[in-house]
Amino acid sequence: MSNELTFESAHEQINAYVEKLEKGNLSLEESMECYEKAFKLMEFCYKQLDDCKLRITEINERFEKLNKTGDVFDD
């Protein structure tokens, strides 16, 4: 995937592939290509979501530490 790809643009591309597949006027090979491309984009999106989840967890841990000790920056 390109470094310029965003979650939102990947999501839009997935939707476009799904629409093409739902129309049903593609050959088997074209359908497989759409499916594979959509799957790669989905992998990208899931990685983005996992990365965000990790960042949120880290921020929440720092916040809890701040609440307990009053000093979040004593790493």
C-alpha positions in Angstrom: 0.0 0.0 0.0 1.1 3.5 -0.7 2.4 5.8 2.1 -0.2 8.3 1.0 -3.1 6.0 1.5 -5.4 7.0 4.4 -8.0 5.0 6.3 -10.7 7.1 4.7 -9.5 6.7 1.2 -9.0 3.0 1.6 -12.6 2.7 3.0 -13.9 4.6 -0.1 -12.0 2.2 -2.4 -13.3 -0.8 -0.6 -16.9 0.5 -1.1 -16.2 1.0 -4.8 -14.9 -2.5 -5.2 -18.0 -3.9 -3.3 -20.3 -1.9 -5.6 -18.5 -3.4 -8.7 -18.8 -6.9 -7.3 -22.5 -6.4 -6.3 -23.4 -5.4 -9.9 -22.4 -8.9 -11.0 -21.3 -7.9 -14.5 -17.6 -8.8 -14.0 -15.9 -11.8 -15.3 -14.6 -14.4 -12.8 -11.0 -13.0 -13.1 -12.2 -9.4 -12.7 -14.2 -10.4 -9.7 -11.2 -12.1 -8.1 -9.0 -9.0 -8.8 -11.6 -6.7 -7.1 -11.9 -9.1 -4.2 -8.1 -9.3 -3.7 -7.7 -5.5 -3.9 -10.5 -5.0 -1.5 -9.0 -7.5 0.9 -5.6 -5.8 0.8 -7.3 -2.5 1.6 -9.2 -4.1 4.5 -5.9 -5.4 5.9 -4.5 -1.9 5.7 -7.6 -0.5 7.5 -7.4 -3.2 10.3 -3.8 -2.3 10.8 -4.7 1.4 11.1 -7.4 0.5 13.6 -5.0 -1.7 15.6 -2.4 1.1 15.7 -5.0 3.6 16.9 -6.1 1.1 19.6 -2.6 0.8 20.8 -2.1 4.5 20.9 -5.3 5.0 22.9 -4.3 2.3 25.4 -0.9 4.0 25.8 -2.6 7.4 26.4 -5.0 5.9 28.9 -2.2 4.3 30.8 -0.3 7.6 30.9 -3.6 9.3 32.1 -4.0 6.7 34.9 -0.4 7.2 35.9 -1.0 10.9 36.0 -4.0 10.5 38.2 -2.2 8.2 40.6 1.2 10.0 40.8 0.6 13.5 39.5 3.6 13.0 37.2 3.1 11.4 33.8 6.5 12.4 32.5 8.8 10.4 34.8 9.5 7.7 32.2 
